[in-house]
Amino acid sequence: MAPELYGFATLGSIVLLFVAGIETNIETFLRYSGAGFAVGLGGVIVSFAGGDLLGIWVGPGLFGTTFGWLDRVPLMMGVVCTATSVGISARILSDRQKLDSPVGTTILSAR
């Protein structure tokens, strides 16, 4: 990727997250932060475990060897499956005017 394009994309991401932060009501955010924490923690655990299981499952077919829970390939697949996109969630919620709703606040605090 060209450095100019990378810089432009980074700047766009920063502006998008800044605008989402400006539009967020801090009292509502704090009120639903506990639920957001639980949702976020559950999402990380489930997606990481799912990616790890996927690595264990496809390992014999792709690499010709079986993997355990703590081998590099399944762990890497778990990490890749755990990646989230706060910017996309914030943009969709902002476009639908749901950023300050209880559901929108829970989604943002979970990310």
Number of C-alpha atoms within 10 A of each C-alpha: 5 6 8 9 10 11 11 11 12 12 11 13 15 13 13 17 16 12 14 20 14 10 14 18 13 12 10 15 19 14 13 19 19 14 17 22 17 14 16 19 14 13 16 20 13 15 19 22 20 17 22 26 19 17 24 22 15 16 17 12 10 10 10 9 10 14 20 15 13 11 13 13 20 25 22 16 20 23 16 14 18 17 12 12 8 17 19 13 16 24 16 13 20 17 9 9 12 14 24 20 15 13 15 24 25 25 22 24 20 21 19
